[in-house]
Amino acid sequence: MLGLTLEQTRFYQEAKADGREEILRATVPLLLKAGMSVEQIAQQLNVDVEAVQSAAQQST
């Protein structure tokens, strides 16, 4: 076809990013409520601190 795999398509990359953001929005508030710090959550989920802070702000 075009020599691309599914994982290389823009649609796949955008869907993957959207899914990751949705998971963060659902998970971060629960982990904060459980007493984890933003830094601990970022480390455990292997994401930037900024992504955790953004997800925390969106949940409020």
PDB file of N, CA, C, O and CB in Angstrom:
ATOM      1  N   MET A   1       0.840  -1.172   0.000  1.00  0.00           N
ATOM      2  CA  MET A   1       0.000   0.000   0.000  1.00  0.00           C
ATOM      3  C   MET A   1       0.886   1.236   0.000  1.00  0.00           C
ATOM      4  O   MET A   1       1.416   1.594  -1.051  1.00  0.00           O
ATOM      5  CB  MET A   1      -0.956  -0.003   1.210  1.00  0.00           C
ATOM      6  N   LEU A   2       1.065   1.889   1.115  1.00  0.00           N
ATOM      7  CA  LEU A   2       1.916   3.063   1.171  1.00  0.00           C
ATOM      8  C   LEU A   2       3.230   2.770   1.882  1.00  0.00           C
ATOM      9  O   LEU A   2       4.046   3.670   2.080  1.00  0.00           O
ATOM     10  CB  LEU A   2       1.193   4.198   1.863  1.00  0.00           C
ATOM     11  N   GLY A   3       3.432   1.538   2.258  1.00  0.00           N
ATOM     12  CA  GLY A   3       4.645   1.178   2.964  1.00  0.00           C
ATOM     13  C   GLY A   3       4.603   1.533   4.441  1.00  0.00           C
ATOM     14  O   GLY A   3       5.652   1.602   5.082  1.00  0.00           O
ATOM     15  N   LEU A   4       3.420   1.759   4.997  1.00  0.00           N
ATOM     16  CA  LEU A   4       3.272   2.102   6.404  1.00  0.00           C
ATOM     17  C   LEU A   4       2.644   0.950   7.168  1.00  0.00           C
ATOM     18  O   LEU A   4       1.807   0.219   6.638  1.00  0.00           O
ATOM     19  CB  LEU A   4       2.429   3.367   6.566  1.00  0.00           C
ATOM     20  N   THR A   5       3.052   0.797   8.405  1.00  0.00           N
ATOM     21  CA  THR A   5       2.348  -0.129   9.285  1.00  0.00           C
ATOM     22  C   THR A   5       1.272   0.662  10.011  1.00  0.00           C
ATOM     23  O   THR A   5       1.289   1.893   9.997  1.00  0.00           O
ATOM     24  CB  THR A   5       3.327  -0.829  10.298  1.00  0.00           C
ATOM     25  N   LEU A   6       0.353  -0.023  10.632  1.00  0.00           N
ATOM     26  CA  LEU A   6      -0.716   0.640  11.371  1.00  0.00           C
ATOM     27  C   LEU A   6      -0.139   1.583  12.421  1.00  0.00           C
ATOM     28  O   LEU A   6      -0.627   2.701  12.590  1.00  0.00           O
ATOM     29  CB  LEU A   6      -1.635  -0.397  12.033  1.00  0.00           C
ATOM     30  N   GLU A   7       0.890   1.139  13.121  1.00  0.00           N
ATOM     31  CA  GLU A   7       1.494   1.931  14.188  1.00  0.00           C
ATOM     32  C   GLU A   7       2.146   3.220  13.681  1.00  0.00           C
ATOM     33  O   GLU A   7       2.378   4.139  14.466  1.00  0.00           O
ATOM     34  CB  GLU A   7       2.519   1.101  14.916  1.00  0.00           C
ATOM     35  N   GLN A   8       2.437   3.297  12.414  1.00  0.00           N
ATOM     36  CA  GLN A   8       3.081   4.472  11.845  1.00  0.00           C
ATOM     37  C   GLN A   8       2.091   5.526  11.358  1.00  0.00           C
ATOM     38  O   GLN A   8       2.494   6.630  10.991  1.00  0.00           O
ATOM     39  CB  GLN A   8       3.966   4.059  10.710  1.00  0.00           C
ATOM     40  N   THR A   9       0.815   5.202  11.353  1.00  0.00           N
ATOM     41  CA  THR A   9      -0.169   6.149  10.839  1.00  0.00           C
ATOM     42  C   THR A   9      -0.478   7.232  11.864  1.00  0.00           C
ATOM     43  O   THR A   9      -0.396   7.005  13.071  1.00  0.00           O
ATOM     44  CB  THR A   9      -1.450   5.421  10.444  1.00  0.00           C
ATOM     45  N   ARG A  10      -0.831   8.398  11.369  1.00  0.00           N
ATOM     46  CA  ARG A  10      -1.187   9.503  12.254  1.00  0.00           C
ATOM     47  C   ARG A  10      -2.425   9.165  13.076  1.00  0.00           C
ATOM     48  O   ARG A  10      -2.508   9.518  14.252  1.00  0.00           O
ATOM     49  CB  ARG A  10      -1.423  10.783  11.446  1.00  0.00           C
ATOM     50  N   PHE A  11      -3.379   8.488  12.463  1.00  0.00           N
ATOM     51  CA  PHE A  11      -4.599   8.096  13.175  1.00  0.00           C
ATOM     52  C   PHE A  11      -4.262   7.240  14.382  1.00  0.00           C
ATOM     53  O   PHE A  11      -4.778   7.477  15.474  1.00  0.00           O
ATOM     54  CB  PHE A  11      -5.553   7.338  12.242  1.00  0.00           C
ATOM     55  N   TYR A  12      -3.406   6.254  14.199  1.00  0.00           N
ATOM     56  CA  TYR A  12      -3.019   5.364  15.295  1.00  0.00           C
ATOM     57  C   TYR A  12      -2.310   6.143  16.397  1.00  0.00           C
ATOM     58  O   TYR A  12      -2.606   5.953  17.576  1.00  0.00           O
ATOM     59  CB  TYR A  12      -2.114   4.232  14.778  1.00  0.00           C
ATOM     60  N   GLN A  13      -1.383   7.010  16.029  1.00  0.00           N
ATOM     61  CA  GLN A  13      -0.625   7.786  17.006  1.00  0.00           C
ATOM     62  C   GLN A  13      -1.549   8.701  17.814  1.00  0.00           C
ATOM     63  O   GLN A  13      -1.392   8.829  19.028  1.00  0.00           O
ATOM     64  CB  GLN A  13       0.460   8.616  16.302  1.00  0.00           C
ATOM     65  N   GLU A  14      -2.513   9.337  17.139  1.00  0.00           N
ATOM     66  CA  GLU A  14      -3.450  10.217  17.831  1.00  0.00           C
ATOM     67  C   GLU A  14      -4.372   9.428  18.749  1.00  0.00           C
ATOM     68  O   GLU A  14      -4.660   9.863  19.865  1.00  0.00           O
ATOM     69  CB  GLU A  14      -4.272  11.014  16.824  1.00  0.00           C
ATOM     70  N   ALA A  15      -4.834   8.281  18.292  1.00  0.00           N
ATOM     71  CA  ALA A  15      -5.704   7.445  19.119  1.00  0.00           C
ATOM     72  C   ALA A  15      -4.954   6.945  20.350  1.00  0.00           C
ATOM     73  O   ALA A  15      -5.512   6.891  21.445  1.00  0.00           O
ATOM     74  CB  ALA A  15      -6.245   6.254  18.304  1.00  0.00           C
ATOM     75  N   LYS A  16      -3.718   6.589  20.169  1.00  0.00           N
ATOM     76  CA  LYS A  16      -2.896   6.115  21.287  1.00  0.00           C
ATOM     77  C   LYS A  16      -2.701   7.240  22.306  1.00  0.00           C
ATOM     78  O   LYS A  16      -2.806   7.009  23.511  1.00  0.00           O
ATOM     79  CB  LYS A  16      -1.520   5.598  20.779  1.00  0.00           C
ATOM     80  N   ALA A  17      -2.423   8.441  21.835  1.00  0.00           N
ATOM     81  CA  ALA A  17      -2.238   9.586  22.730  1.00  0.00           C
ATOM     82  C   ALA A  17      -3.537   9.912  23.463  1.00  0.00           C
ATOM     83  O   ALA A  17      -3.517  10.210  24.657  1.00  0.00           O
ATOM     84  CB  ALA A  17      -1.750  10.817  21.940  1.00  0.00           C
ATOM     85  N   ASP A  18      -4.656   9.858  22.762  1.00  0.00           N
ATOM     86  CA  ASP A  18      -5.950  10.120  23.392  1.00  0.00           C
ATOM     87  C   ASP A  18      -6.245   9.085  24.470  1.00  0.00           C
ATOM     88  O   ASP A  18      -6.742   9.428  25.543  1.00  0.00           O
ATOM     89  CB  ASP A  18      -7.070  10.124  22.341  1.00  0.00           C
ATOM     90  N   GLY A  19      -5.947   7.846  24.196  1.00  0.00           N
ATOM     91  CA  GLY A  19      -6.159   6.784  25.180  1.00  0.00           C
ATOM     92  C   GLY A  19      -5.292   6.973  26.405  1.00  0.00           C
ATOM     93  O   GLY A  19      -5.737   6.756  27.532  1.00  0.00           O
ATOM     94  N   ARG A  20      -4.067   7.376  26.183  1.00  0.00           N
ATOM     95  CA  ARG A  20      -3.144   7.616  27.299  1.00  0.00           C
ATOM     96  C   ARG A  20      -3.658   8.756  28.175  1.00  0.00           C
ATOM     97  O   ARG A  20      -3.616   8.665  29.402  1.00  0.00           O
ATOM     98  CB  ARG A  20      -1.722   7.940  26.774  1.00  0.00           C
ATOM     99  N   GLU A  21      -4.139   9.821  27.555  1.00  0.00           N
ATOM    100  CA  GLU A  21      -4.666  10.957  28.311  1.00  0.00           C
ATOM    101  C   GLU A  21      -5.906  10.566  29.107  1.00  0.00           C
ATOM    102  O   GLU A  21      -6.086  10.995  30.246  1.00  0.00           O
ATOM    103  CB  GLU A  21      -4.995  12.116  27.369  1.00  0.00           C
ATOM    104  N   GLU A  22      -6.754   9.751  28.498  1.00  0.00           N
ATOM    105  CA  GLU A  22      -7.965   9.304  29.184  1.00  0.00           C
ATOM    106  C   GLU A  22      -7.614   8.455  30.407  1.00  0.00           C
ATOM    107  O   GLU A  22      -8.234   8.589  31.462  1.00  0.00           O
ATOM    108  CB  GLU A  22      -8.865   8.506  28.223  1.00  0.00           C
ATOM    109  N   ILE A  23      -6.635   7.599  30.261  1.00  0.00           N
ATOM    110  CA  ILE A  23      -6.197   6.771  31.388  1.00  0.00           C
ATOM    111  C   ILE A  23      -5.628   7.651  32.499  1.00  0.00           C
ATOM    112  O   ILE A  23      -5.911   7.421  33.675  1.00  0.00           O
ATOM    113  CB  ILE A  23      -5.141   5.736  30.929  1.00  0.00           C
ATOM    114  N   LEU A  24      -4.839   8.644  32.141  1.00  0.00           N
ATOM    115  CA  LEU A  24      -4.284   9.546  33.152  1.00  0.00           C
ATOM    116  C   LEU A  24      -5.397  10.301  33.883  1.00  0.00           C
ATOM    117  O   LEU A  24      -5.349  10.443  35.105  1.00  0.00           O
ATOM    118  CB  LEU A  24      -3.306  10.542  32.502  1.00  0.00           C
ATOM    119  N   ARG A  25      -6.391  10.782  33.147  1.00  0.00           N
ATOM    120  CA  ARG A  25      -7.494  11.516  33.780  1.00  0.00           C
ATOM    121  C   ARG A  25      -8.263  10.638  34.765  1.00  0.00           C
ATOM    122  O   ARG A  25      -8.770  11.133  35.772  1.00  0.00           O
ATOM    123  CB  ARG A  25      -8.451  12.057  32.713  1.00  0.00           C
ATOM    124  N   ALA A  26      -8.349   9.361  34.485  1.00  0.00           N
ATOM    125  CA  ALA A  26      -9.063   8.450  35.375  1.00  0.00           C
ATOM    126  C   ALA A  26      -8.198   7.976  36.534  1.00  0.00           C
ATOM    127  O   ALA A  26      -8.708   7.756  37.632  1.00  0.00           O
ATOM    128  CB  ALA A  26      -9.567   7.258  34.599  1.00  0.00           C
ATOM    129  N   THR A  27      -6.915   7.818  36.312  1.00  0.00           N
ATOM    130  CA  THR A  27      -6.025   7.217  37.300  1.00  0.00           C
ATOM    131  C   THR A  27      -5.435   8.218  38.280  1.00  0.00           C
ATOM    132  O   THR A  27      -5.369   7.944  39.479  1.00  0.00           O
ATOM    133  CB  THR A  27      -4.918   6.504  36.606  1.00  0.00           C
ATOM    134  N   VAL A  28      -5.011   9.358  37.794  1.00  0.00           N
ATOM    135  CA  VAL A  28      -4.303  10.330  38.633  1.00  0.00           C
ATOM    136  C   VAL A  28      -5.116  10.743  39.866  1.00  0.00           C
ATOM    137  O   VAL A  28      -4.570  10.727  40.969  1.00  0.00           O
ATOM    138  CB  VAL A  28      -3.957  11.565  37.814  1.00  0.00           C
ATOM    139  N   PRO A  29      -6.382  11.107  39.730  1.00  0.00           N
ATOM    140  CA  PRO A  29      -7.126  11.494  40.937  1.00  0.00           C
ATOM    141  C   PRO A  29      -7.190  10.375  41.989  1.00  0.00           C
ATOM    142  O   PRO A  29      -7.126  10.642  43.189  1.00  0.00           O
ATOM    143  CB  PRO A  29      -8.537  11.908  40.555  1.00  0.00           C
ATOM    144  N   LEU A  30      -7.315   9.151  41.540  1.00  0.00           N
ATOM    145  CA  LEU A  30      -7.358   8.029  42.483  1.00  0.00           C
ATOM    146  C   LEU A  30      -6.038   7.869  43.223  1.00  0.00           C
ATOM    147  O   LEU A  30      -6.018   7.621  44.428  1.00  0.00           O
ATOM    148  CB  LEU A  30      -7.700   6.735  41.752  1.00  0.00           C
ATOM    149  N   LEU A  31      -4.940   8.012  42.497  1.00  0.00           N
ATOM    150  CA  LEU A  31      -3.631   7.868  43.122  1.00  0.00           C
ATOM    151  C   LEU A  31      -3.326   9.027  44.061  1.00  0.00           C
ATOM    152  O   LEU A  31      -2.700   8.834  45.104  1.00  0.00           O
ATOM    153  CB  LEU A  31      -2.551   7.765  42.061  1.00  0.00           C
ATOM    154  N   LEU A  32      -3.764  10.230  43.697  1.00  0.00           N
ATOM    155  CA  LEU A  32      -3.596  11.371  44.593  1.00  0.00           C
ATOM    156  C   LEU A  32      -4.403  11.166  45.873  1.00  0.00           C
ATOM    157  O   LEU A  32      -3.929  11.449  46.973  1.00  0.00           O
ATOM    158  CB  LEU A  32      -4.022  12.678  43.892  1.00  0.00           C
ATOM    159  N   LYS A  33      -5.618  10.675  45.712  1.00  0.00           N
ATOM    160  CA  LYS A  33      -6.471  10.406  46.866  1.00  0.00           C
ATOM    161  C   LYS A  33      -5.868   9.333  47.766  1.00  0.00           C
ATOM    162  O   LYS A  33      -6.069   9.351  48.980  1.00  0.00           O
ATOM    163  CB  LYS A  33      -7.863   9.980  46.406  1.00  0.00           C
ATOM    164  N   ALA A  34      -5.134   8.407  47.176  1.00  0.00           N
ATOM    165  CA  ALA A  34      -4.484   7.338  47.939  1.00  0.00           C
ATOM    166  C   ALA A  34      -3.231   7.832  48.656  1.00  0.00           C
ATOM    167  O   ALA A  34      -2.616   7.096  49.428  1.00  0.00           O
ATOM    168  CB  ALA A  34      -4.125   6.178  47.017  1.00  0.00           C
ATOM    169  N   GLY A  35      -2.860   9.085  48.394  1.00  0.00           N
ATOM    170  CA  GLY A  35      -1.743   9.668  49.112  1.00  0.00           C
ATOM    171  C   GLY A  35      -0.429   9.748  48.355  1.00  0.00           C
ATOM    172  O   GLY A  35       0.588  10.142  48.926  1.00  0.00           O
ATOM    173  N   MET A  36      -0.434   9.384  47.092  1.00  0.00           N
ATOM    174  CA  MET A  36       0.791   9.479  46.305  1.00  0.00           C
ATOM    175  C   MET A  36       1.021  10.923  45.877  1.00  0.00           C
ATOM    176  O   MET A  36       0.073  11.671  45.638  1.00  0.00           O
ATOM    177  CB  MET A  36       0.726   8.552  45.071  1.00  0.00           C
ATOM    178  N   SER A  37       2.285  11.300  45.786  1.00  0.00           N
ATOM    179  CA  SER A  37       2.627  12.634  45.303  1.00  0.00           C
ATOM    180  C   SER A  37       2.602  12.653  43.771  1.00  0.00           C
ATOM    181  O   SER A  37       2.610  11.606  43.124  1.00  0.00           O
ATOM    182  CB  SER A  37       4.021  13.070  45.833  1.00  0.00           C
ATOM    183  N   VAL A  38       2.572  13.840  43.219  1.00  0.00           N
ATOM    184  CA  VAL A  38       2.597  14.005  41.768  1.00  0.00           C
ATOM    185  C   VAL A  38       3.865  13.371  41.196  1.00  0.00           C
ATOM    186  O   VAL A  38       3.826  12.706  40.161  1.00  0.00           O
ATOM    187  CB  VAL A  38       2.518  15.505  41.384  1.00  0.00           C
ATOM    188  N   GLU A  39       4.973  13.582  41.876  1.00  0.00           N
ATOM    189  CA  GLU A  39       6.247  13.029  41.411  1.00  0.00           C
ATOM    190  C   GLU A  39       6.243  11.497  41.436  1.00  0.00           C
ATOM    191  O   GLU A  39       6.751  10.854  40.518  1.00  0.00           O
ATOM    192  CB  GLU A  39       7.395  13.560  42.270  1.00  0.00           C
ATOM    193  N   GLN A  40       5.666  10.921  42.495  1.00  0.00           N
ATOM    194  CA  GLN A  40       5.585   9.457  42.585  1.00  0.00           C
ATOM    195  C   GLN A  40       4.707   8.889  41.472  1.00  0.00           C
ATOM    196  O   GLN A  40       5.041   7.875  40.860  1.00  0.00           O
ATOM    197  CB  GLN A  40       5.034   9.032  43.960  1.00  0.00           C
ATOM    198  N   ILE A  41       3.599   9.544  41.223  1.00  0.00           N
ATOM    199  CA  ILE A  41       2.695   9.079  40.163  1.00  0.00           C
ATOM    200  C   ILE A  41       3.392   9.144  38.815  1.00  0.00           C
ATOM    201  O   ILE A  41       3.322   8.202  38.026  1.00  0.00           O
ATOM    202  CB  ILE A  41       1.399   9.921  40.136  1.00  0.00           C
ATOM    203  N   ALA A  42       4.064  10.255  38.552  1.00  0.00           N
ATOM    204  CA  ALA A  42       4.774  10.407  37.278  1.00  0.00           C
ATOM    205  C   ALA A  42       5.812   9.308  37.108  1.00  0.00           C
ATOM    206  O   ALA A  42       5.944   8.730  36.029  1.00  0.00           O
ATOM    207  CB  ALA A  42       5.448  11.788  37.192  1.00  0.00           C
ATOM    208  N   GLN A  43       6.539   9.026  38.167  1.00  0.00           N
ATOM    209  CA  GLN A  43       7.574   7.996  38.093  1.00  0.00           C
ATOM    210  C   GLN A  43       6.960   6.622  37.855  1.00  0.00           C
ATOM    211  O   GLN A  43       7.444   5.866  37.012  1.00  0.00           O
ATOM    212  CB  GLN A  43       8.410   7.985  39.378  1.00  0.00           C
ATOM    213  N   GLN A  44       5.911   6.293  38.582  1.00  0.00           N
ATOM    214  CA  GLN A  44       5.298   4.972  38.454  1.00  0.00           C
ATOM    215  C   GLN A  44       4.609   4.769  37.104  1.00  0.00           C
ATOM    216  O   GLN A  44       4.605   3.662  36.565  1.00  0.00           O
ATOM    217  CB  GLN A  44       4.299   4.761  39.570  1.00  0.00           C
ATOM    218  N   LEU A  45       4.030   5.833  36.563  1.00  0.00           N
ATOM    219  CA  LEU A  45       3.330   5.730  35.279  1.00  0.00           C
ATOM    220  C   LEU A  45       4.233   6.030  34.093  1.00  0.00           C
ATOM    221  O   LEU A  45       3.825   5.918  32.937  1.00  0.00           O
ATOM    222  CB  LEU A  45       2.148   6.669  35.258  1.00  0.00           C
ATOM    223  N   ASN A  46       5.482   6.417  34.403  1.00  0.00           N
ATOM    224  CA  ASN A  46       6.475   6.707  33.367  1.00  0.00           C
ATOM    225  C   ASN A  46       6.012   7.828  32.431  1.00  0.00           C
ATOM    226  O   ASN A  46       6.078   7.717  31.207  1.00  0.00           O
ATOM    227  CB  ASN A  46       6.773   5.444  32.558  1.00  0.00           C
ATOM    228  N   VAL A  47       5.538   8.917  33.062  1.00  0.00           N
ATOM    229  CA  VAL A  47       5.119  10.096  32.315  1.00  0.00           C
ATOM    230  C   VAL A  47       5.763  11.326  32.956  1.00  0.00           C
ATOM    231  O   VAL A  47       6.338  11.235  34.041  1.00  0.00           O
ATOM    232  CB  VAL A  47       3.557  10.225  32.288  1.00  0.00           C
ATOM    233  N   ASP A  48       5.668  12.461  32.291  1.00  0.00           N
ATOM    234  CA  ASP A  48       6.194  13.704  32.828  1.00  0.00           C
ATOM    235  C   ASP A  48       5.331  14.197  33.986  1.00  0.00           C
ATOM    236  O   ASP A  48       4.130  13.930  34.045  1.00  0.00           O
ATOM    237  CB  ASP A  48       6.276  14.769  31.730  1.00  0.00           C
ATOM    238  N   VAL A  49       5.968  14.923  34.907  1.00  0.00           N
ATOM    239  CA  VAL A  49       5.244  15.529  36.019  1.00  0.00           C
ATOM    240  C   VAL A  49       4.156  16.457  35.483  1.00  0.00           C
ATOM    241  O   VAL A  49       3.065  16.535  36.048  1.00  0.00           O
ATOM    242  CB  VAL A  49       6.211  16.304  36.948  1.00  0.00           C
ATOM    243  N   GLU A  50       4.457  17.153  34.399  1.00  0.00           N
ATOM    244  CA  GLU A  50       3.491  18.075  33.805  1.00  0.00           C
ATOM    245  C   GLU A  50       2.219  17.344  33.345  1.00  0.00           C
ATOM    246  O   GLU A  50       1.117  17.879  33.465  1.00  0.00           O
ATOM    247  CB  GLU A  50       4.130  18.811  32.621  1.00  0.00           C
ATOM    248  N   ALA A  51       2.375  16.128  32.824  1.00  0.00           N
ATOM    249  CA  ALA A  51       1.207  15.353  32.387  1.00  0.00           C
ATOM    250  C   ALA A  51       0.342  14.976  33.580  1.00  0.00           C
ATOM    251  O   ALA A  51      -0.886  14.990  33.485  1.00  0.00           O
ATOM    252  CB  ALA A  51       1.648  14.084  31.628  1.00  0.00           C
ATOM    253  N   VAL A  52       0.962  14.642  34.691  1.00  0.00           N
ATOM    254  CA  VAL A  52       0.221  14.301  35.904  1.00  0.00           C
ATOM    255  C   VAL A  52      -0.483  15.541  36.442  1.00  0.00           C
ATOM    256  O   VAL A  52      -1.647  15.467  36.836  1.00  0.00           O
ATOM    257  CB  VAL A  52       1.165  13.703  36.978  1.00  0.00           C
ATOM    258  N   GLN A  53       0.206  16.675  36.464  1.00  0.00           N
ATOM    259  CA  GLN A  53      -0.408  17.912  36.941  1.00  0.00           C
ATOM    260  C   GLN A  53      -1.587  18.309  36.065  1.00  0.00           C
ATOM    261  O   GLN A  53      -2.616  18.758  36.570  1.00  0.00           O
ATOM    262  CB  GLN A  53       0.624  19.043  36.978  1.00  0.00           C
ATOM    263  N   SER A  54      -1.443  18.148  34.773  1.00  0.00           N
ATOM    264  CA  SER A  54      -2.530  18.475  33.847  1.00  0.00           C
ATOM    265  C   SER A  54      -3.731  17.577  34.086  1.00  0.00           C
ATOM    266  O   SER A  54      -4.868  18.050  34.103  1.00  0.00           O
ATOM    267  CB  SER A  54      -2.060  18.346  32.393  1.00  0.00           C
ATOM    268  N   ALA A  55      -3.492  16.296  34.268  1.00  0.00           N
ATOM    269  CA  ALA A  55      -4.591  15.352  34.522  1.00  0.00           C
ATOM    270  C   ALA A  55      -5.265  15.661  35.860  1.00  0.00           C
ATOM    271  O   ALA A  55      -6.482  15.525  35.988  1.00  0.00           O
ATOM    272  CB  ALA A  55      -4.070  13.892  34.511  1.00  0.00           C
ATOM    273  N   ALA A  56      -4.486  16.071  36.846  1.00  0.00           N
ATOM    274  CA  ALA A  56      -5.055  16.419  38.145  1.00  0.00           C
ATOM    275  C   ALA A  56      -5.935  17.649  38.034  1.00  0.00           C
ATOM    276  O   ALA A  56      -7.006  17.703  38.638  1.00  0.00           O
ATOM    277  CB  ALA A  56      -3.948  16.655  39.171  1.00  0.00           C
ATOM    278  N   GLN A  57      -5.495  18.639  37.268  1.00  0.00           N
ATOM    279  CA  GLN A  57      -6.269  19.867  37.102  1.00  0.00           C
ATOM    280  C   GLN A  57      -7.557  19.597  36.330  1.00  0.00           C
ATOM    281  O   GLN A  57      -8.592  20.193  36.630  1.00  0.00           O
ATOM    282  CB  GLN A  57      -5.434  20.933  36.383  1.00  0.00           C
ATOM    283  N   GLN A  58      -7.507  18.716  35.350  1.00  0.00           N
ATOM    284  CA  GLN A  58      -8.688  18.418  34.537  1.00  0.00           C
ATOM    285  C   GLN A  58      -9.742  17.669  35.335  1.00  0.00           C
ATOM    286  O   GLN A  58     -10.925  17.716  34.998  1.00  0.00           O
ATOM    287  CB  GLN A  58      -8.295  17.606  33.312  1.00  0.00           C
ATOM    288  N   SER A  59      -9.323  16.976  36.392  1.00  0.00           N
ATOM    289  CA  SER A  59     -10.276  16.193  37.164  1.00  0.00           C
ATOM    290  C   SER A  59     -11.030  17.026  38.191  1.00  0.00           C
ATOM    291  O   SER A  59     -12.024  16.573  38.759  1.00  0.00           O
ATOM    292  CB  SER A  59      -9.565  15.066  37.854  1.00  0.00           C
ATOM    293  N   THR A  60     -10.551  18.257  38.428  1.00  0.00           N
ATOM    294  CA  THR A  60     -11.213  19.094  39.429  1.00  0.00           C
ATOM    295  C   THR A  60     -12.191  20.044  38.791  1.00  0.00           C
ATOM    296  O   THR A  60     -12.838  20.824  39.489  1.00  0.00           O
ATOM    297  CB  THR A  60     -10.195  19.873  40.231  1.00  0.00           C
TER     298      THR A  60
END
